[in-house]
Amino acid sequence: MTNLPRIPLAGVIGSPIAHSKSPQLHRHWLETNGIPGYYIPMDVAPDDLERVLRTLPTMGFVGVNVTIPHKEAVMQIADLVTDRAILIGAANTLIFRKDGKIHADNTDGYGFLENLRNGAPDWNPKSGPAAVLGAGGAARAVIASLLDAGVPEILLSNRTRVRADKLKQDFGSRLHVFDWVQAGNMIDDAALLVNTTSLGMIGKGELRVPLDGLSPRTVVTDLVYAPLKTQLLATAEEIGCPTVDGLGMLLHQAVPAFERWFGTRPVVDRATRAAALR
Ligand code: NAP
């Protein structure tokens, strides 16, 4: 036995996990804040998830990030789940509490809004409707955060209509669903346009929603960050719209987790972006 404090450990659990940018991001913050901790990527199969999560706290882990395919499953294992994670239906952050309980939260919506507020400081949530493309897991976090911020209406379109209808059921009357073929029509009066589909990402197809009606006053943001400047953002820039890329969401969603685990609130700056892109 020694009196030396235990080295705090954190990490990210998923499968596959090699592509994750979280390790270089958290390691950058550990280093720049002089914290003697470690952040480790862990490839965990679904069958091993619960056993791994119960074991990690006994090894000095203070928490983990959770990514595909475990974001929903961890909600069943956690002892406490925040209201926003329940509303979104997924968790991306676990905190291993000193009393042995596992606390699950979702910080994607927080990260999305912080990125938007930093990248487009003149955007006012109350200034008009937000048009959202896509109705997957990320869309749920985006919609929850936009409604919470006071956006008056959300115009939503998804290739698979029933998925968008389900979101309307869950989030209520401020949501209006459009068929995918009509997605171009809903952006004309939008104050904000958000792509939450995986279209535009390297290796996926291009987003083919017509942008002829897009006003230069509309703020346009894309959750896709590989490439950083998607075709959607490039076209929006040509039209004169303020644009915000998706990398900042990834960085900002990590801030509350790092603070809870390591006791220091990290800053998101140019060096953080560079570290994540390394
Ligand atoms: P998801 O749950 O799998 O949802 C994927 C979405 O993309 C669905 O709306 C899906 O429509 C749509 N889509 C996929 N292929 C399509 C196609 N060929 N045509 C039309 N629509 C298509 O994934 P997710 O977790 O929501 O993530 C979505 C994107 O956001 C990914 O690129 C992810 O990397 C990114 N993301 C970024 C951040 C960040 O921090 N920047 C955070 C979370 C996610 P259907 O319902 O019709 O299949």
Boltz pocket constraint, residues with backbone or C-beta under 6 A from the ligand:
constraints:
  - pocket:
      binder: B
      contacts: [[A, 108], [A, 111], [A, 133], [A, 134], [A, 135], [A, 136], [A, 137], [A, 138], [A, 139], [A, 158], [A, 159], [A, 160], [A, 163], [A, 195], [A, 196], [A, 197], [A, 198], [A, 199], [A, 201], [A, 205], [A, 222], [A, 223], [A, 224], [A, 225], [A, 246], [A, 247], [A, 249], [A, 250], [A, 251], [A, 253]]
      max_distance: 6.0
